[in-house]
């Protein structure tokens, strides 16, 4: 995998410095924890969207379901 550089905005950089001191954690640990949480949240949102999209395709009301059924 190719290394990528990234840029933090000043607020995030300041928070990283502050919380590093408060929590006695190094930047790498904090960034990895934050990214793990981000990916979990993103995956959850994608799964919820997928379920909502599937429900939109399969939800029929009573009349739609029974419209062409002959008994």
Buried (B, 14 or more C-beta within 10 A) or exposed (E): EEEEEEEEEEEEEEEBEEBBEEEEBEEEEBBEEEEEEEEEEEEEEEEEEEEEEEEEEEEEEEEEEEEEEEE
